[in-house]
Amino acid sequence: MILTGLDRLLKQFPKLLPGKRVGLLCHPASINKKLFSAIEVLKAAHINVVRLFGPEHGLHGEAQDMEGVESCEVKSLYGKDLASLRPKKEWLEDLDVLVVDLQDVGSRYYTFIYTMAFCMEVASLTQTQVCVLDRPNPINGHHLEGNLIKPGYHSFVGAYNLPNRHGMTIGELAQFFNTEIASAGLPRNDKKCELTVIPMKGWHRRRYFDELDYPWVAPSPNMPTVDTAVVYPGMCLLEGTEISEGRGTTLPFQIFGAPFIDPQKLVNRLNEFRLPSVKFRPAFFKPQFQKHAGVVCGGAQIHVTRRRSFLPLLTGMAVIKAIHDLWPKNFAWRVGAYEFVEDKPAIDLLMGGLEFREQIERGATLKEMCAGFGEEIEKFKAVRKKYLLY
């Protein structure tokens, strides 16, 4: 049986919140084992919740990616500019404790972890205690994959030096963020906040979320299932291209394509890579919104055959390479502002540097693209081990 930080908060730490002015940062997946929201749980216990905060997608998860949120009910931590990503000091100054209860998905692009980190930075200035309620890494906390971010390429999809798949829980990340000063390009206060992490009980690092006796609630509109989270560390890279990553369909990040793609030709090319533990099915689909909305796209659906040996980042890189190499005149990188950054391509921000884009354009092999990943993962592991709770 697993108990999250929310499940354990009031019984195991009964003196932490009563009698204090409390803020709560949460979203739709901030639920306990009985599906009561963190808001309901705290209010039922007569905790004085005086302010609510919502991350990207909003408190109720109603907004799409990169859509600013404005509400009288909550203080939004995702608006129309970079400054909106941090709470104003006056929002925390009158709070004794800020409770953070956010379900992460195990990939550095997922912005909730940086919303938490930025709240911690401001809390260190206002002397507000931060209490993070830990939750599982849904794609397990054992496997890691990817590279670290190069100087000058930090952003809201990579504000701290994490690999693409980091293998940490949000509570472990809170401890990491509070100690490791690794955020270049975004303002960072060097002072630590007063941090309390409420750990889980019964979670093991090798477990995926759907192997647990716990309900899954989509933490954001395009993260409907654990299967989506499994492929996300690689398929999110398609956000840096004009290829549809499946937003606007019922299978975001699991289905992908564009109007110019021949599905069978693409699948044949992907099969030549002999990627571990994944199969591709030729598919046609019509996105209802975002890229190629209302237009029939050819592409493929990802079918993971064995999660523990599947490499999501390698798979996402292979998808981009295959489409670029087969249709070089049609393929295009995404241009324009991405997560409030205008002077760097979205793909460079997602990959934490310009090397991947340049390698794709010059026809490098997947092996060449991944050279050095292992060394960077080992470097990260040496730092990471100090903050592991399980």
C-alpha positions, 0 to 999 in steps of 0.5 A, spaced: 500 500 500 502 506 498 501 513 501 503 519 498 505 526 502 498 528 502 495 522 505 500 522 511 500 530 512 495 530 517 496 524 521 503 523 521 505 531 521 499 533 525 502 540 528 505 542 521 499 546 519 494 548 525 494 555 527 498 557 521 496 561 515 497 556 509 498 557 502 496 551 497 499 550 490 496 544 487 492 542 480 487 536 478 492 531 480 493 533 487 488 528 490 488 523 496 487 515 495 479 517 496 480 522 490 478 528 495 482 534 493 488 537 497 483 543 497 478 539 500 482 535 505 485 541 508 479 545 509 475 539 512 481 539 517 480 546 518 486 548 516 486 556 515 488 556 507 488 563 505 491 563 498 491 558 492 496 558 487 495 554 480 501 552 475 501 552 468 494 549 465 491 552 471 488 550 478 483 546 475 487 543 469 483 547 464 488 551 460 492 548 454 500 548 454 503 555 454 496 558 455 496 564 460 491 563 466 487 569 469 483 568 475 480 571 481 479 565 485 487 563 485 494 566 484 496 564 477 503 562 476 503 562 469 501 568 465 503 572 459 511 573 461 517 570 464 515 574 470 509 571 471 512 564 473 514 567 480 509 569 485 510 576 487 513 577 494 506 580 497 503 573 495 507 569 500 509 575 505 503 574 509 503 566 509 506 562 514 507 555 510 506 554 503 504 547 501 506 544 494 502 538 492 503 537 485 504 530 480 510 530 476 511 526 470 519 525 471 521 529 465 525 535 465 520 539 460 514 538 465 514 545 468 510 544 475 517 542 478 520 549 476 514 552 479 515 549 485 522 551 485 521 558 483 516 559 489 521 556 494 526 561 491 521 567 493 519 563 500 527 564 502 526 571 501 519 572 505 521 567 510 515 562 508 516 555 510 515 550 504 512 544 505 512 539 499 508 533 499 511 527 495 508 523 490 511 518 485 515 519 479 510 515 474 515 512 470 519 510 476 525 513 479 530 508 477 531 509 470 535 515 467 536 518 460 539 524 456 543 530 457 544 536 461 543 543 459 548 547 456 550 554 459 545 559 456 540 554 454 536 554 461 528 556 460 522 554 463 522 547 460 529 546 463 531 551 468 535 546 472 541 542 470 537 535 470 537 530 464 531 529 460 529 523 464 531 525 471 528 519 475 527 523 481 520 524 485 518 532 486 520 531 494 527 529 492 527 535 486 525 540 492 531 538 496 535 538 490 533 545 488 534 548 495 541 546 495 544 545 488 545 552 485 544 550 477 539 555 474 543 559 469 539 564 465 533 565 470 534 569 476 536 565 482 536 567 489 542 563 493 539 563 499 535 556 501 528 556 504 525 553 510 523 546 507 519 540 509 518 534 505 513 529 507 515 523 504 511 517 501 510 510 504 510 504 500 513 507 494 519 503 491 523 506 485 522 501 480 515 502 480 510 505 475 504 509 477 499 504 474 503 498 478 500 502 484 494 501 488 492 509 487 488 513 482 491 516 476 488 523 475 491 527 469 495 532 471 495 536 465 490 536 459 495 532 455 497 527 460 491 523 460 494 516 462 501 513 465 502 510 458 503 518 455 508 519 461 512 513 459 513 516 452 513 523 454 521 524 455 522 523 448 516 525 444 515 532 447 521 533 443 516 534 437 514 540 440 520 543 437 518 541 430 512 543 426 510 535 426 504 534 430 505 531 437 498 528 437 495 534 441 488 535 439 487 527 439 485 522 444 493 520 444 497 526 445 505 524 444 503 517 443 501 519 435 504 523 431 505 526 424 504 531 419 499 532 412 505 530 408 507 524 411 506 517 408 505 512 414 508 506 412 514 509 409 515 512 416 514 506 419 519 502 415 524 507 416 523 507 424 523 499 424 530 500 421 533 503 427 531 497 431 529 501 437 529 497 443 522 495 446 517 499 441 513 498 435 510 503 430 503 502 427 502 506 421 496 511 422 492 517 419 489 522 424 486 529 424 488 534 430 482 538 432 486 543 435 493 546 435 498 543 429 495 541 423 488 542 426 482 539 422 487 537 417 488 529 416 495 527 418 499 521 416 504 518 421 504 513 426 502 510 433 507 508 438 506 501 442 511 500 447 512 493 448 517 493 455 517 499 459 523 497 463 528 497 456 524 502 452 528 508 451 523 514 450 528 519 449 532 515 443 525 514 440 523 521 440 530 523 437 529 517 432 522 519 430 525 526 428 531 524 424 526 519 420 521 524 418 527 529 417 531 525 412 525 522 409 522 529 407 527 534 408 523 539 404 517 539 408 520 538 415 521 544 419 523 546 426 518 550 430 520 558 430 517 563 434 517 564 442 517 558 446 515 558 453 517 566 453 524 565 449 524 568 443 532 568 441 533 560 441 529 555 437 524 551 441 528 544 440 534 547 442 531 549 449 528 542 449 534 539 448 538 543 452 543 546 447 544 546 439 547 540 438 541 536 436 539 540 431 545 541 428 546 533 428 539 532 425 541 537 419 548 534 417 545 527 417 549 524 424 547 517 426 543 516 433 549 513 436 553 520 434 547 524 437 547 520 444 555 520 444 556 523 451 549 521 454 552 516 459 558 520 462 553 526 463 548 521 466 553 519 471 555 526 473 548 527 475 547 521 479 553 523 483 549 529 485 542 526 485 544 520 490 544 525 496 537 527 495 534 520 494 529 519 499 527 511 497 
